[in-house]
Amino acid sequence: MKLSFEIWPNYPYQMGIVGVVTNSWGDKPLDWCVERVASYGYEGVDFIDRSFIDLSDKELGETIEKVLRVVDSKGIKVASVGSHHLAITPWKYLIKGQIANVKKAIDIAARIGAPTVVSYIDGYYNPPTYIMISRKEAKQIFVDMVKECAEYAGERGLDFSVEPHQETLINLPDITLELIEAIGLDNVKVTIDFGGLYLGIKPHMPVKEAIAAFGKLINHVHAKDIAGTIGRWNMCWFGGGIVNFKECAEALKEVGYSGFISVEWEGWFKGGIEGVGDLNQGGLADFDRVAQEAKDFLEVYFK
């Protein structure tokens, strides 16, 4: 397994409960960020699509050219592009716009050599769209959205990876695998998130059992630590939460996973009804500290 580092733009999401509003690299050019990631010894780099999709065609072309130049010169890989626009909603015009944004991200991923686009799919439990949509309807919306995006990705030689997570429709392996089977495409994969495993899945089943259930569908991994319970949780410094990194490493080896373990440092991201956490601890937004500390911690388990 190899370590990669996810680059975050400032204000990456339009969500009310997000603590990653700014970070020390968030206003830097992407090629500078990639060079920085390589300088810490990471083998891969991940992007959030918002770093690209608002650029003009000219700016986008220039940015991609600069990024690829650094990637090639430093000998690292682009591990993934995160595109977190999809949400289960009764409003068809919103779904149409969400899919259009994801397709933009897929085009960008193809241009920068990312093998997969990762999508966290919001809605149903949080925000509670189950008030307006039956579970049967929610499943069909999920299947239709992901199928259209995955078909588009497949035409460009990419995988499309969904991210099971607490408070989403695909919060457990069974529902995730059921919907992937209903989609019926070989390039629909799974990104596991250590936080989602220990907070959302462990209360229902052992983590090793969950990873075994996903098995060969796993094509990307998000590394973070977390504390709390469903609806009342907080991202925390590596080693300070409930994630058993040794257990994760053993389970991933058992299913033959040899891909990237991506540092997804979301700072003060705080879930549930508690809202955004305390933003006065500037060190947690210092990506140079995060890059070094995370690598030192994780490379003990993932080599």
N, C-alpha and C positions, 0 to 999 in steps of 0.2 A: 504494500500500500504506500501511497505517496501523499504528501501534504500540499495543499493549495491554500490560497488566501483570497477571500472575497473582498473586492473593492466596492465601497459604498459611496454614492454621490450624496451630497447634503440634501436633506428632506427627500428620502427615497420613496416614501409611501404617502398616499393621501388617506391616512388613517388617524383616528383620534387618539389611539393608545399606542403611540410609537415613541420610543425614547432615543432613536437614532437620528435626531433632527440634524445635527452637524457632527463632523469628525475632523481630525487634523489633516486628513488627506482629501476631504470632500470637495475642496475648491481647487485642487491641483489638476494639471493635465493628465489624461489617462496614461500616456506613455511614461510620464514621470512616476506614476503610481506603479506601473508594471515593473519599471526598473527598480523601484524601492522593494517590491515584493521579492524580486530575484536576489537583491542584495542581502536579504535575510536567509537565503538558502532554500526557499520554497521551489518545488518542481512545477507548480501550476498556479494559475491565476483565474479567478472567477469574476464575472461582471454582473451588475444589475442593469437591466436594459435602459433604465431611465438616464444612464450616463450617455446614451446614444440617441434615443428616439426623438428628442426635441431639437436635434441639430439640423441645420439646413443640409441639403444634398452635398454642397461643397464642403462644409465643415465636417460632415460625416465621412466623406471620402478621405479627407486629410487626416482625420483622427484615426481611422482604421489603418491607413498607411503607416502612420507613426507607431501605432500599437504593434502592428505586425513586424515592423523593423526591430523594435526592442525585443519582442518575443523570440524572433529568430536569432538575434545577436546574443541573447542571454541563455538560449537553449531551454526555455521553459514552454509549457503547453497551456493553451486556453482550456480550462477544465469544463466550464459551463457558462451559460448566460441565464440569469434568473429573470423570469417574466411573470410577475405576480399581479395580473390584471383580472383574471377570471373570478367570477363570483356567482353564486346561485341566487338568482333574482327572478321575479315574475315579469320584469320589464324587458321585452324583446329588443328594444332599441339599445338598451345598455349592453346586453349580451353581444349584439352585433358590433358595437364599438370596442368591447373588451377583446373580442376575437381579432379584430383588425389590429389592435395594438400588439397582441401576441404574435401575429403574423409578421409584423415589422421586426419584432425581436428575433424571430426565426430567420428572417433574411439577414439580419445583422450577425447572428451566430454563424450562419453559413459563410459569411464573408470573412470572419475572423478565425475560423477554424475550430469553433466549439463543437464537440460531438453531440451535445444535448442541451435542450432548453428545459429549465426546471420551473414548475408552476405550483405555487401554493394557491389553493382554490378556496376562496372565502365563502362565508355564508352558511345557512341552514341553522347550525347551533349558535354561532356567533359571527356576525349579527344574526338574531333569531328570525330568519326568513321562514321557519317552519310555521309561523303564525299565518302566513299567506299561502304557503306551498305544502302540499302533502309530501310525505317521504317518497312515494312513488313518482310524483312529478319532479322532485329534486333529483332523484336518480337519473331520470331521463334527460333533464337539463345538463347534468354533469356529463353523461355519456355523449350527448350531441356536441357539446362544446369541445370536449377533449378529442373526440373523433375528428372533428373538422381541423383542429390545430395539429393533431398528430399526422393526419393525411398530408397536410401542407408541409410539415417537417420532413416526413418520409420522402416526399418528392425532391427534397434538397439533401437527402442522405443523412438526416439527423434523427435522433431519438427525441421523444417528448416525455418528460419525466414528471409524474405527479408526486406531491409531497404529503403523505399522511400526517395528520397533526390533530392534537386535541382541539376541540371546539369547532371542527369542520365536519362535513359529511363523512369524509374518509378518515375517521379517527381511529380505526382498528383494522387489522389485516383482513378480516373476513369481508367487510364491505368494500375495501379497496380492491381486493382480488375479484370480487363479484362484478364490480363495475369495469375493471380492466378486461375481464372475460367478455362482458357485454359489448365493449368497444370493438374487440376482435382484431386488433392490429398488433403486429409483432414489435413495432417500435415504441409502444407505450411501456414505459419503465417506471421505476419507483426511486425516489430520493428519500432516504431515511434521515431523520433529524434526531440527534441524541436527546434533545429536550422533549420532543414529542414522544419518543420511546418511553422515557422514564416517567414523564408526567401523565401522559394520556393513555398509554398502552399497558404499562406495568401493573396498574390496579386491576387489570383484566386477565393478564397472562404474563408469564416470564419473558423477559426481554430476549433471551436466546431463542425462545420458541417463536417469538414474533419475527426476528431476523431470519430464522429458518423458513418461516412461512413465506416471506417475500423472496428469499433465495436468490435465484439467478436474475430476477427482475430488478434487483438493486443495481443501479448504474451510477449513483452519486451519493455522497454522504455529507451532511452538514454537522460540524462539530461545535458544540456549545455546552455550557453547564447551566443548570436551572434549579430553582428551589420553589417550594410551595405545592399547591394542589390545583386541580382543574378549576379555572375561574379566578384563582388567587395565586398568581405565579410571578416570578421575576427572574430575568437572566442574571447570572452572577459569574464571578471570576472563575476560571478553570480550576477545578479541585474544591470549590466551595459549596457545591450543590449536591444533587442526588444522583448524578450520572456516574455509573461505574464504567470507566473508560477501559479498564482491563477486560471486563466482561464483553464489551462491545467489540474490542479487537479480536478476542477469541471467537466470538460468534461470526464475525465477518470472515475470518480465516476459514471457519468450518464450511461456509457456503461458497468458498472460492473467490471472494471479492478481492480484487487487486488494484482497484481504481483509486481515485482521489478522496482524501479526507479533507474537506474544505473548512477552514476557520471562518465561521459566520458570526462575527462579533457584532452583536446588536446593542451593545452598551446597556442602556437602562430600560430596554423594552420590558414593559410591565403589563401583564394581561388582566383579563377579567374586569371586574368593577372598580379596580383600584386606580386605573388610569396611568398616567406617566409618572415615573419615579422621580426621585430627587436628582436634579441635573447639576448640582453644585460641585461634583467631584470630577474636576477637569481631566484627571489622569485616565479616566475610563474612555474618553474620547480621543486619546493619544494613540493613534494607530501604530506609531513606532514602538511604543511599549507593548501594545497588543500583539503585534507581529512577532516580536522576540519572545515574549512570555508564553504565548500560545504554542509556538514551535518548540520551545524548551520543554513544555509540559507534554505535548502530544507525541513527540517523537520517541518518547519512552515506550509508548504502546503501539504506534503505527509506523513501522519501518519497512 
